[in-house]
Each structure stands twice: as C-alpha cells, then as structure tokens.
Amino acid sequence: MSPIAILILIVIYFSILILISALVSKKSSDNDTFFKANKNSKWYLVAFGMIGTAISGITFISVPGEVGNPDLQFKYFQFVLGCALGFIIVAKLLLPLYYRMNLTSIYGYIEQRLGVVSYKTAASIFLIGRTIGSAFRLYLVVFVLQKYVFDALHVPFAVTVLISLGLIFAYTYKGGLKTIIITDTLQTFFLISSVFLTIYFICQSLNFNMIEAFEQVKNSNYSKVFFYEDYLAGTYYWKQILGGIFVTIATVGLDQDLMQKNLSCKNIGEAQKNMYTFTGIFLVINIFFLSVGALLYLYAEKNGIAVPQINGVARTDLLFPEIAIHHLSIIPTIVFLLGLTAATFATTDSALTALTTSFCVDFLGMDKMKSEDESQKMENEKKLVKTRHFVHVGFSILMFLVIILFNAINDDSVVKMVFKIATYTYGPLLGLFAFGLFMKSKTVHDKLVPYICLISPAICFLITQNSERLFGKYVIDNELIIANGLITFIGLLLISKPATSQTKF
C-alpha cells in the first residue's frame, strides 16, 4: 500500500471524528459538557469506549511483538489477570467514594481529606505522569507512521507529531468528554475489528482454519502463560499479578483520565456495571492480542521474515507493521492501520481531555466559580470556556515537546519505558490515597507532603539502580509501584498527627 493511499485513509478517518465532534458539540460546548459529559453518559458506551483508552498503540504493537521473546511469550497475560482484579477493586472501593463526594476531579478527595498542598501535589503527579505516559504512547504510533508513510513523503518527524496532535485537538477542544465517549466507541470498534480481522487474514495466509490456528498457537514456542519456575525473575507469576493489581489501582482508579469517564455515568450503579463489563472485554481482547503475536511469528518463520532493526537493534514492536504493510494484501493493511490509529488516538484524546480537566478544576478552580446573576453567569462561562481552550492548547504543545525529547534520547523499548514511568509517578498517588482511606484517625502536616512524594520515587530509583548489589539475582519488576506506594505511606505516617475530627470519607 503506497504512502499516499495510507495518508488518504488517515485523512478520511479523522474527518469522520471531526464530523462527530461537530455534531456532538453543536448543542453545547460548555465546561459541564467538556468535564462531565453532562453526567448523562450511557454505561455501555463508556464500557466499550474505555477499551480503546486502556489498550493503547503499545498494546497493539509491542505486546504482540514481545511474544517472540522465549523469556516472555504470553507472560503479559499474568499482568492482565492482575489488572482485572484491580478493576474490580476500583469499582468496589473507589467509585462509590467518588460518587458520594460528587467529584469532578478525583483529587478533590485529597483536598478534603489531607489538605490543599496535598491536593495540588496529587494533581501535579497526575499531570506529570499522564503527560509523559501519553506522549510515549503517541510517540510509538507516530514513529510507525513516520517510518512507513511520512519518510517516503519527506515530511520531518516533528511535523508528523504536530499534525497528529493538531488532529486530536480539532475533535476534542469543544465537546471534550462528551465527544470522546462517542468517538472512543467508534475507535474501539475499529480496534476490536482489526484484532479479529488480523487473525483471520494471517490464518488465511497460513492456510489455517480457526481450530488449527488455536492448536498451532497452543503448541508453539510462544504460548507459555504462567512462569512459576524462578521467583527471582521479573516474569514470576505472583510478581506480575500483584504488579497488575496495584498498577491498575494507581493508573486507573487514581487517574483522572479513566475515572472521568466513569464519573460521567448517571449513578454509581451504572458506573460499576460499566467497570465490570469493561473488565470482561479487557480480558478477552488481550488473549486475542497475544494470539496475534504468536501468529505473526509463525507467519514470519514460514516466510523468512526477520524482525526489523533500527540502528542494528532488533525492534520487535515493528514486526506487526512490517508484516501488515509489506507482506499482506491491501485489506489487511487497511485493517491494521485503522486498528493502530484507533488504539493510539483513543488513548491520547482521552488523556488530553483529562489533563485539561484536571488543570482547570484542580489549579484554576473552575468548578467553584459560580455567580448568582444569570447574565454574569453566562459571561463568566464564556471566559472560562476561552481559558479552557488555552489550557487545551498548552497541553497539546507540552505533549509535542515531550515526544520530540523522547525521540532524541530514547534508547529503551517503549513498553518498558511507559511502565517504568508509571511505577515512579503513580506510586506516591497510591500512598496518598491509601493513607487517606485507611488512616482516618490521622491527618498530615500538609506542607511536608510534596517532599515525601519526591523522596519516595528517589528511593525507589536508588533501589533499582543498586538492585543487584542489594538483592542479588532478584529482578524488580512491576512490584516497584507497591514499594513506592508503601514508602510514601510510611513517610506520611512519619509526618502525621491526630485528626481534630473523624473524617467521614
């Protein structure tokens, strides 16, 4: 498929998203629509659309690519099982709290429980962690588009990034969350369809029916799920499951992005129904992602296709695009591109909206600005909407700069880097919320909280840098986020004092 044809496909795709945005935001584009979707979202649309947000371009490309590593194979599914348990904990423990407090930003809980400085610290952690994480995820798909499309058209990488962010901005800046609920539903449809169709087309190329494909994957050297043998290794199943639980609690339950969608449902019952449905779909779709990986390697073996290299280093995350674009027919190529685009941009558009919401609510206090006079209220709303637009532009520019910086210095696999960033940035959030929930007889010296939230990741970084000397052959993996949260929790205990009154939250 030629670069021009791919470019036309991308233009058509985003034209549809921009049209949906225009129709959705036609009646209302105020801040209540942008932040909360008017608290009127259908739970089944939220559940389905959240799949597109949770499964990024990293899952779409890097997870199938890692299947070929004999030390990894289907190891990722151990982590996914932990994630499923984490989703259930979020639904049972955190969602009822957020609904009871009627929060727009979930970090409002920290303000009421621990204080203003703690609140700003929690919101800042989210802004930093989500900006970096989302930029890394977008970087991966832009890197692929650059290699297979824009390099042939002699378009610089920076311009490709600008175009990508500009398109996301175009369909999110008016309707915000209300638009995203609809567009993410469409993008998730493309994502899930592409997974199943990719399996179909590869099976067709390998002359497998579905039963034969299942048997081939099961009997291959790529399908080992549980790693019991070495508890010191990073792949050990309890490490992966526990890591999945706590990473999910931190990066979903304590993250404004995915929680913002849940809080747009009418009531707690619908929000929980959404989470349970989403969890089931999430488990199933990841099984198929891993199966795609095994089939890709079987296809590559049969056809003598080597894993693509960049600067002499094998890049397994490029095997999927390499086969889809250069070795399959035009229909599978279109299917792959739609799936990749949907996976990545569904994640980034949601993140950009959540970042804007958090900054406007947590730092500018837009949810607290009210006026009794009706004419004054309308005038204030116009000013606040204009301010929100500037914030939206600001975060788009910030994400652009992070991607350019990452492109300049990246020397690690994207999937490892994203999870590494998550364990450092979201660990303190885990500690803050845990202290608030489980130490209700205590409060903290509010002004000291930022120092605790800086010291904890620093200690974790020192531990990982000296892990071999400290722990020998023990490999620290996703459980680092547990240690990070625990160190933060202990630090908060050290600066705590008896609460003047028992909190009800």
LINTAPE-V510296 format. One record per pair of residues at least 24 apart in sequence whose ideal C-beta (glycine too) atoms are under 8 Angstrom apart, sorted by the first residue. I is the first residue (numbers start at 0). J is the second residue. D is the distance in whole Angstrom. If there is no record, write none. Layout:
i:j:d
I:J:D
I:J:D
//
This chain:
i:j:d
0:324:6
0:329:5
0:332:4
0:333:7
2:147:7
2:148:5
2:149:7
2:151:4
2:152:6
3:152:8
5:147:7
5:148:5
5:332:8
5:336:6
6:148:6
6:152:7
8:333:6
8:336:6
8:337:8
9:144:8
9:148:8
9:336:7
9:340:7
12:337:7
12:340:6
13:166:5
13:169:8
13:170:7
15:185:7
16:166:8
16:170:5
16:182:5
16:185:7
16:186:8
17:166:8
17:169:5
17:170:5
19:170:7
19:178:7
19:181:6
19:182:6
19:185:7
20:169:7
20:170:4
20:171:7
20:173:6
20:174:6
20:178:5
20:182:7
21:173:8
23:174:5
23:177:6
23:178:5
23:181:6
24:173:4
24:174:3
24:177:7
24:178:6
27:177:8
28:173:4
28:174:6
28:384:7
29:380:6
29:384:6
30:359:7
30:365:6
30:380:7
30:383:6
30:384:6
30:387:6
32:174:6
32:175:6
32:176:8
32:177:5
33:173:8
33:174:7
33:175:3
33:176:6
33:177:7
33:352:7
33:355:8
33:356:7
33:387:6
34:103:5
34:175:7
34:176:6
34:259:8
34:356:5
34:359:7
34:360:7
34:366:7
35:103:6
35:176:7
35:259:8
35:262:7
35:263:6
36:175:8
36:176:4
36:177:4
36:180:6
36:263:4
37:177:7
37:263:8
38:262:8
38:263:6
38:264:8
38:265:6
39:263:8
39:265:7
40:176:8
40:177:8
40:180:5
40:260:7
40:263:4
40:264:5
40:265:8
42:264:5
42:265:8
42:269:4
42:270:7
42:272:5
42:273:4
42:276:8
43:273:7
43:276:7
44:180:6
44:181:7
44:184:5
45:180:6
45:260:5
45:261:7
45:263:7
45:264:6
45:273:5
45:277:8
46:272:8
46:273:4
46:274:8
46:276:4
46:277:4
46:280:7
47:184:5
47:187:5
47:188:8
47:276:8
47:277:8
47:280:7
48:179:7
48:180:6
48:181:8
48:183:3
48:184:4
48:186:8
48:187:5
48:260:7
48:345:7
49:183:7
49:187:8
49:257:6
49:260:6
49:273:7
49:277:5
50:187:5
50:190:7
50:191:7
50:277:7
50:280:5
50:281:6
50:284:6
51:183:5
51:184:8
51:186:5
51:187:4
51:190:5
51:341:6
51:342:7
51:345:3
51:346:7
52:183:6
52:256:7
52:257:6
52:260:7
52:345:6
52:346:6
52:349:5
53:251:8
53:257:7
53:277:8
53:281:6
53:346:8
54:190:7
54:281:8
54:284:7
54:285:8
54:288:8
54:342:6
54:346:8
55:136:4
55:139:8
55:342:6
55:343:6
55:346:4
56:136:6
56:137:8
56:139:5
56:140:4
56:143:8
56:339:6
56:342:5
56:343:3
56:346:7
57:135:8
57:136:6
57:139:6
57:316:8
57:413:6
57:414:5
57:417:6
58:285:8
58:288:6
58:342:7
59:190:7
59:288:7
59:319:8
59:338:6
59:339:6
59:342:4
59:343:7
60:139:6
60:140:8
60:143:7
60:316:5
60:317:8
60:319:5
60:320:7
60:339:7
61:139:7
61:315:7
61:316:4
61:412:7
61:413:6
61:414:4
62:285:8
62:288:5
62:289:7
62:292:7
62:414:7
63:288:6
63:289:7
63:291:5
63:292:3
63:295:6
63:318:8
63:319:5
64:292:7
64:295:8
64:314:8
64:315:3
64:316:4
64:317:7
64:318:5
64:319:6
65:292:7
65:315:6
65:414:7
66:221:5
66:289:6
66:292:3
66:293:5
66:295:8
66:296:6
67:221:7
67:292:7
67:295:8
67:296:5
67:306:7
67:315:6
67:318:7
68:315:7
69:220:7
70:234:7
71:234:7
72:220:8
72:221:5
72:222:6
72:223:4
72:224:8
73:221:7
73:222:5
73:223:6
73:224:4
73:289:5
73:293:8
74:223:7
74:224:7
74:226:6
74:234:5
74:239:7
75:285:7
75:289:6
76:224:5
76:285:6
76:286:7
76:289:6
77:224:7
77:225:6
77:226:7
77:234:8
77:236:5
77:239:4
77:240:6
77:243:7
78:239:5
78:240:7
78:242:6
78:243:4
78:246:8
78:477:7
79:243:7
79:281:7
79:282:6
79:285:5
80:240:6
80:243:6
80:282:8
81:239:6
81:240:4
81:241:6
81:242:6
81:243:2
81:244:5
81:245:8
81:246:8
81:247:7
82:243:4
82:244:7
82:246:7
82:247:5
82:281:7
83:243:8
83:278:5
83:281:7
83:282:5
84:240:7
84:243:7
84:244:5
84:247:8
85:243:6
85:244:4
85:245:7
85:246:7
85:247:3
85:248:5
85:251:7
85:252:7
86:247:6
86:251:7
86:274:6
86:277:7
86:278:4
86:281:7
87:274:8
87:275:7
87:278:7
88:244:7
88:247:8
88:248:6
88:252:7
89:247:7
89:248:6
89:251:6
89:252:4
89:274:7
90:270:8
90:271:5
90:274:4
90:275:6
90:278:8
91:271:8
92:252:8
92:436:8
93:248:8
93:252:4
93:253:8
93:258:8
93:432:8
94:258:8
94:261:6
94:267:6
94:270:5
94:271:6
94:274:7
95:267:6
96:436:8
96:504:7
97:258:7
97:261:8
97:262:6
98:262:7
98:266:7
98:267:4
98:270:7
99:267:8
99:504:8
100:504:7
102:262:7
103:262:7
103:356:7
103:360:5
103:366:5
104:255:6
104:356:7
104:357:6
104:360:4
104:361:5
104:366:8
105:253:7
105:255:6
105:258:5
105:262:8
106:255:7
106:357:7
106:361:6
107:360:8
107:361:8
108:432:7
108:435:7
108:504:7
109:431:6
109:432:7
109:435:6
111:502:8
111:504:6
112:435:4
112:442:8
112:502:6
112:504:6
113:431:7
113:434:7
113:435:6
113:442:6
113:443:5
113:445:6
113:448:7
114:442:7
114:443:7
114:445:3
114:448:8
115:445:7
116:445:4
116:446:5
116:448:6
116:449:7
117:431:7
117:443:7
117:445:6
117:448:4
118:361:7
119:361:7
119:362:7
120:427:8
120:431:8
120:448:5
120:449:5
120:452:5
121:428:6
121:431:5
122:357:6
122:358:8
122:361:4
122:362:7
124:424:6
124:425:7
124:427:6
124:428:5
124:452:7
125:253:8
125:254:6
125:255:6
125:357:6
125:428:7
126:354:6
126:357:6
126:358:7
127:424:6
128:250:8
128:254:8
128:420:7
128:421:7
128:424:3
128:425:6
128:428:8
129:254:7
129:255:7
129:256:6
129:350:5
129:353:7
129:354:6
130:350:8
130:354:6
130:394:7
130:397:6
130:398:6
130:401:6
131:401:6
131:420:5
131:424:7
132:250:8
132:350:8
132:417:6
132:420:6
132:421:6
132:424:8
133:346:7
133:347:5
133:350:4
133:351:7
133:354:8
133:398:7
134:398:5
134:401:4
134:402:5
134:405:7
135:401:8
135:402:8
135:405:6
135:413:6
135:416:6
135:417:5
135:420:7
136:343:6
136:346:5
136:347:7
136:413:8
136:417:7
137:163:7
137:164:8
137:343:6
137:346:8
137:347:5
137:398:7
137:402:6
138:402:5
138:405:5
138:406:6
138:409:8
138:413:7
139:316:7
139:343:7
139:413:5
140:339:6
140:340:7
140:342:8
140:343:4
140:344:8
141:402:7
142:406:8
143:317:7
143:320:5
143:339:7
146:317:7
146:320:8
147:320:6
147:324:5
156:403:8
156:406:6
157:403:6
160:399:6
160:402:5
160:403:7
161:399:6
163:344:8
164:347:8
164:395:5
164:398:6
164:399:6
165:395:8
166:344:8
167:344:6
167:347:6
167:348:5
167:351:6
167:395:7
168:351:7
168:391:7
168:392:7
168:395:5
170:348:7
171:348:5
171:351:6
171:352:6
171:391:7
172:388:6
172:391:5
172:392:8
175:352:5
175:355:7
175:356:7
176:259:6
176:260:7
176:263:6
176:352:6
176:356:8
177:263:8
179:260:8
179:348:6
179:349:6
179:352:6
180:260:7
180:263:7
182:345:8
182:348:7
183:345:5
183:348:7
183:349:7
185:341:8
186:340:8
186:341:4
186:342:8
186:344:7
186:345:4
187:341:7
187:345:7
188:341:8
189:337:5
189:338:6
189:340:8
189:341:4
190:338:5
190:341:4
190:342:5
190:345:7
191:284:6
192:334:7
192:337:8
192:338:7
193:334:5
193:335:6
193:337:6
193:338:3
193:339:8
193:341:7
194:284:7
194:287:5
194:288:6
194:291:6
194:338:7
195:287:7
196:331:7
196:334:5
197:291:6
197:323:7
197:331:7
197:334:6
197:335:6
197:338:7
198:287:7
198:290:6
198:291:6
198:294:6
200:327:6
200:328:8
200:330:7
200:331:4
200:334:7
201:291:7
201:294:5
201:295:7
201:298:5
201:327:8
201:331:8
202:294:7
204:298:6
204:327:7
205:294:7
205:297:6
205:298:6
205:301:7
212:290:8
212:294:7
215:293:8
215:294:8
215:297:6
216:290:6
216:293:4
216:294:7
216:297:8
219:293:6
219:296:8
219:297:6
221:292:7
221:293:4
221:296:6
221:297:8
222:289:8
222:293:6
231:471:8
231:472:5
231:473:5
231:474:6
232:474:6
233:474:4
233:475:7
233:476:4
234:476:8
238:476:5
238:477:7
238:478:5
239:476:7
239:477:7
241:477:8
241:478:6
241:481:7
242:476:6
242:477:2
242:478:5
242:480:7
242:481:7
243:477:7
245:429:7
245:477:8
245:478:8
245:480:5
245:481:5
245:484:7
246:418:7
246:421:6
246:422:7
246:425:8
246:477:6
246:480:6
248:429:7
249:421:7
249:425:4
249:426:7
249:428:6
249:429:5
249:480:6
249:484:7
250:421:5
250:425:5
253:425:7
253:428:4
253:429:7
253:432:6
254:353:8
254:425:7
254:428:8
255:353:5
255:354:8
255:356:6
255:357:5
256:349:6
256:350:5
256:353:4
257:349:8
259:352:7
259:353:5
259:356:6
260:349:7
291:319:7
292:319:8
295:319:6
295:322:6
298:322:6
298:326:8
302:326:7
315:412:8
316:412:7
316:413:6
316:414:7
347:398:8
351:391:7
351:394:6
351:395:7
351:398:7
354:394:5
355:387:6
355:390:5
355:391:5
355:394:6
358:390:5
358:394:7
359:383:8
359:386:7
359:387:5
359:390:6
363:390:8
418:477:7
421:480:7
422:459:7
422:477:7
422:479:4
422:480:4
422:483:6
423:456:5
423:459:6
423:460:7
423:479:8
423:483:7
424:456:7
425:480:6
425:483:8
426:455:6
426:456:6
426:459:7
426:479:8
426:480:5
426:482:7
426:483:2
426:484:5
426:486:8
426:487:6
427:451:8
427:452:4
427:455:5
427:456:7
427:483:7
427:484:7
427:487:5
428:484:8
429:480:7
429:481:8
429:483:7
429:484:3
429:487:7
430:455:7
430:483:7
430:484:4
430:485:7
430:486:7
430:487:3
430:488:4
430:490:7
430:491:6
431:487:7
431:491:7
433:484:6
433:488:5
434:487:8
434:488:6
434:491:5
434:492:7
434:495:8
435:504:7
438:491:8
438:492:7
438:495:7
439:498:7
439:501:6
439:502:5
439:504:8
440:497:7
440:498:6
440:501:7
441:492:8
441:495:4
441:496:7
441:497:6
441:498:6
442:495:7
442:496:6
442:497:8
442:498:5
442:499:8
443:491:5
443:494:5
443:495:5
443:496:7
444:494:5
444:495:8
444:496:7
447:494:5
448:491:7
448:494:7
451:487:6
451:490:4
451:491:6
451:494:7
452:487:6
454:486:8
454:490:6
455:483:6
455:486:4
455:487:4
455:490:6
456:483:6
458:486:6
459:483:5
459:486:7
//
